[in-house]
Amino acid sequence: MDSIAKFKAAARVSWSTFAPFEMITGTTAPELVRFAGVHAGQRVLDVACGTGVVALTAARRGAHVTGADLTPELVERARENAEIAGLEVDFHEADVEALPFDDGSFDVVLSQFGHMFGPRPDVTIDEMLRVLRPGGTIAFSTWPPELYTGRMFLLIAKYAPPPPAGVSSPAAWGDPAMVRERLGEAVRDVEFDRACMRFPSLSPAHMRLFTERNAGPVTKLVESLADQPERLAAFRAEIEALVAAYFRDNVVYQDYLMSRATRR
Ligand SMILES: C[S@@+](CC[C@H](N)C(=O)[O-])C[C@H]1O[C@@H](n2cnc3c(N)ncnc32)[C@H](O)[C@@H]1O
């Protein structure tokens, strides 16, 4: 197995406990669906769909929706969510770098805090644009590197072993200039907007613990530091200080970027 394949195999395991986050990511999903202008009858793909929060929101608008995610536990939960909600969505276990769909299959390709974890941005974006029809809309939500979650990625990078060569930081997707560069000449009409995820939490320590238990990259890092208690304690102290900077009245305020473009 090459280093990228190993990276994805580890990601698949570490994201398996993400489901409790759906209570929060479900609240931002309608922002992305609205920003992308999803409407009834469109063929929509939700990339790195997790438990299907964006997919189900789009399906409720009458779109024909497909969801794809690397992590089997989340795909299973997404199917369960669709059943509970009484909505039809076609969920697949799939890697964003190798989507199992024909060229031009979708009118809209979306990703909420998801495609940014595809290890190689050029491969990821080529694949998302390949399955989008000419004239179709690509739209995604990502974390700016200078704000809470982006800074968390930088903190993880400070404590974790370096990723394999060619793996880019997910935080880079939160920079509009980088988004423009990565979308390149394949698209026109690039637009941006910002919104805020309001994350209820009783204290910075509660937020730190919830993140450790449920956010794949943090879970993986904490496990890797198990035999280095001083380093683990330093990481935890830095996370709590970071949370405290965005914490007010039992809420962690997390502003994020939405990007949208039309495939040429
Ligand atoms: C932060 S979660 C977001 C999930 C969902 N979009 C949401 O808003 O709740 C990141 C997701 O990316 C998925 N993921 C990570 N690497 C992936 C890859 N190479 N291909 C497809 N999905 C991937 C994880 O399994 C996880 O569901």
The ligand as an ORCA input file, in Angstrom:
! r2SCAN-3c Opt
* xyz 0 1
  C     -15.799     17.073      8.861
  S     -16.551     15.644      8.180
  C     -17.890     16.415      7.273
  C     -19.047     15.485      6.988
  C     -20.298     16.130      6.394
  N     -20.049     16.710      5.109
  C     -20.907     17.116      7.342
  O     -20.967     18.308      6.987
  O     -21.344     16.706      8.410
  C     -15.396     15.150      6.957
  C     -15.840     13.983      6.137
  O     -14.882     13.747      5.108
  C     -14.869     12.343      4.858
  N     -13.640     12.041      4.120
  C     -12.351     12.154      4.536
  N     -11.503     11.783      3.554
  C     -12.278     11.451      2.478
  C     -11.999     10.984      1.150
  N     -10.745     10.785      0.716
  N     -13.046     10.720      0.329
  C     -14.324     10.881      0.745
  N     -14.639     11.311      1.991
  C     -13.636     11.599      2.836
  C     -14.933     11.752      6.257
  O     -15.312     10.403      6.230
  C     -15.974     12.670      6.903
  O     -17.273     12.180      6.716
*
